[in-house]
Amino acid sequence: MSSLFRVHRVKLLAGAVSSLSVACASVPPESLEQVKADQVLADKVQSALDSDPEFFFRHPEIQAENGKVSLTGDVWSAPAIVSAERIASQVPGVTSVSDQLEVRHNDSNGSGSGGAR
């Protein structure tokens, strides 16, 4: 490899690292107030899911960030996924819902239900 090629490669790599660090540095960290607001919103979504009279949502993980809510975990049926997304989207302050819930038909012991209460 020629020394000229190595110099260009080093300069290119240094430029890429510099650009990456500037891009990362330009995203401000969330404030303590925003972190608290996100947790309050996640708690409100959890409460709304818990109070649903039709479905039992098997302790989904709920994360909120600036109004964007992410649901992950297992549910008993496909209609429960649709219901969870609908319920979460109706909570005041939620601007979007990312649904990554999965249907699990049975527990590891082979028992299970349709998810209806």
C-alpha positions as a printed NumPy array, in Angstrom:
array([[  0.   ,   0.   ,   0.   ],
       [  1.42 ,   3.371,  -0.932],
       [  2.119,   5.91 ,   1.776],
       [ -0.078,   8.449,  -0.032],
       [ -3.037,   6.035,   0.148],
       [ -2.386,   5.45 ,   3.879],
       [ -2.344,   9.199,   4.562],
       [ -5.656,   9.674,   2.749],
       [ -7.172,   6.747,   4.659],
       [ -6.008,   8.17 ,   7.991],
       [ -7.39 ,  11.613,   7.131],
       [-10.676,  10.076,   6.035],
       [-10.925,   8.04 ,   9.236],
       [-10.069,  11.059,  11.395],
       [-12.731,  13.112,   9.615],
       [-15.34 ,  10.418,  10.136],
       [-14.539,  10.131,  13.853],
       [-14.653,  13.91 ,  14.206],
       [-18.025,  14.108,  12.45 ],
       [-19.433,  11.338,  14.595],
       [-18.365,  12.955,  17.843],
       [-19.842,  16.31 ,  16.751],
       [-23.136,  14.613,  15.834],
       [-23.302,  12.805,  19.176],
       [-22.39 ,  15.937,  21.096],
       [-25.136,  17.946,  19.382],
       [-27.933,  15.8  ,  20.888],
       [-28.639,  17.251,  24.32 ],
       [-29.243,  14.789,  27.144],
       [-32.752,  14.635,  28.538],
       [-33.373,  16.922,  31.462],
       [-34.434,  15.518,  34.811],
       [-37.861,  17.057,  34.246],
       [-38.217,  15.251,  30.902],
       [-37.156,  11.934,  32.434],
       [-39.793,  12.395,  35.152],
       [-42.451,  13.366,  32.604],
       [-41.626,  10.289,  30.528],
       [-41.992,   8.058,  33.597],
       [-45.328,   9.674,  34.516],
       [-46.582,   9.065,  30.981],
       [-45.419,   5.42 ,  31.066],
       [-47.195,   4.997,  34.416],
       [-50.406,   6.456,  32.97 ],
       [-50.255,   4.023,  30.052],
       [-49.658,   1.134,  32.476],
       [-52.641,   2.227,  34.564],
       [-54.854,   2.454,  31.471],
       [-53.824,  -1.052,  30.403],
       [-54.361,  -2.391,  33.931],
       [-57.879,  -0.978,  34.057],
       [-58.984,  -2.551,  30.772],
       [-61.993,  -4.756,  31.621],
       [-61.49 ,  -7.171,  28.732],
       [-57.806,  -8.087,  28.543],
       [-55.066,  -8.929,  30.995],
       [-51.823,  -7.505,  29.686],
       [-49.045,  -9.723,  31.049],
       [-46.918,  -6.934,  32.519],
       [-45.758,  -5.301,  29.301],
       [-42.695,  -3.112,  29.407],
       [-43.688,   0.454,  28.676],
       [-41.195,   3.131,  27.785],
       [-42.033,   6.729,  26.983],
       [-39.885,   9.41 ,  25.448],
       [-41.291,  12.816,  24.593],
       [-44.783,  11.391,  24.009],
       [-43.606,   8.384,  22.013],
       [-44.598,   5.179,  23.782],
       [-43.077,   1.762,  23.175],
       [-44.87 ,  -1.421,  24.267],
       [-42.938,  -4.688,  24.508],
       [-43.698,  -8.043,  26.061],
       [-46.207, -10.852,  25.718],
       [-49.983, -10.877,  25.431],
       [-52.416, -13.772,  25.207],
       [-53.999, -12.984,  21.834],
       [-53.767, -10.885,  18.672],
       [-56.87 ,  -8.851,  19.648],
       [-55.041,  -7.934,  22.878],
       [-52.258,  -6.361,  20.808],
       [-54.754,  -4.213,  18.92 ],
       [-56.463,  -3.258,  22.17 ],
       [-53.182,  -2.37 ,  23.914],
       [-52.15 ,  -0.088,  21.073],
       [-55.581,   1.577,  21.049],
       [-55.598,   2.059,  24.826],
       [-52.065,   3.48 ,  24.891],
       [-52.768,   5.885,  22.027],
       [-55.77 ,   7.308,  23.911],
       [-53.746,   8.307,  26.984],
       [-53.351,  12.107,  27.064],
       [-49.792,  13.074,  26.134],
       [-49.129,  10.05 ,  23.931],
       [-48.211,  11.166,  20.421],
       [-47.33 ,   7.762,  18.936],
       [-47.231,   4.099,  19.925],
       [-44.592,   1.602,  18.842],
       [-46.035,  -1.845,  19.366],
       [-43.614,  -4.733,  19.743],
       [-45.959,  -6.993,  21.701],
       [-45.954, -10.692,  20.872],
       [-48.661, -13.315,  21.277],
       [-47.848, -16.109,  23.687],
       [-50.562, -18.745,  23.712],
       [-49.388, -20.817,  26.692],
       [-47.186, -20.5  ,  29.746],
       [-44.189, -22.782,  30.084],
       [-46.369, -25.248,  32.041],
       [-48.761, -25.538,  29.121],
       [-51.65 , -23.684,  30.687],
       [-52.987, -20.447,  29.374],
       [-56.109, -18.572,  28.527],
       [-57.356, -16.407,  25.741],
       [-56.361, -13.327,  27.681],
       [-59.889, -12.223,  28.39 ],
       [-60.685, -11.545,  32.002]])
